[in-house]
């Protein structure tokens, strides 16, 4: 297999560190490896595959050296400025921020769902929002089989999705300290407020789920609504997903469709208290689906409970899977 030169931008962050872990686990064929972050952490070191790497400050010249693939997770403004510079130098950027996701020139990819979209990239590929990724893994096989008419998302999102600062707010909040990242205490609380509020009274996180679902499923006018909530959980997002289909379905068959789809583990044995749990999903790459039951209030509806590690499948793992797809096509 061809070896690549690979850079991680934002390597010191929550997702950045997980990039390193997942790259190690999946043993990507890497020739030269670079870790980049802001001037604040330049000169510090990170261990990768048993070797120490010095963190470089990200600058306009970081991509003067030959880099084939760069995994970015350093915020939207950093991606806005530096992803095009990297792409101009022939590097393929896989960007975890929201900056490029809805750009019509940029594919938005979940490898189990729309790997074919990788092919038309022009140097930047966007990693979807964490909540969208896990929902897409569950919904794509159902859309293929029964054609989705409408989706209602209600999310229960972990604080790690808000980076180190979000994690600290819960950890310190449990000791009685005031929040620094969130507008209210997150310990013993649920905040129906993720990202900024928009003119239509939705939050941007909710609109990201709506826009990104339509783009990834290639259904521009799909009916989707969402309420996204931050809950006092460190790792893994949980989602209630209500789906209405155009076509009738048999529930056992629908469960089999999900069971046979890539990236999904069914945990659905309510009599034995078996259903997906954030605590169990943390540290894993799969999307866990359970509480599968007919929505008896509509003709062809189903309710799902979908849980995944938001930092792994919701961010780092998904990006590394995209990198693996790219590398496999390089031969
Ligand atoms: P640094 O550690 O030097 O601040 P998180 O969202 O988990 O807090 O992580 C954010 C990541 O993005 C960190 O690695 C951070 O680096 C990096 N980052 C933030 N701003 C910049 C910037 N202007 N240039 C490069 N990296 C940045």
Boltz pocket constraint, residues with backbone or C-beta under 6 A from the ligand:
constraints:
  - pocket:
      binder: B
      contacts: [[A, 9], [A, 10], [A, 11], [A, 12], [A, 13], [A, 14], [A, 15], [A, 16], [A, 36], [A, 37], [A, 38], [A, 39], [A, 40], [A, 41], [A, 42], [A, 58], [A, 73], [A, 74], [A, 75], [A, 78], [A, 162], [A, 163], [A, 164], [A, 165]]
      max_distance: 6.0
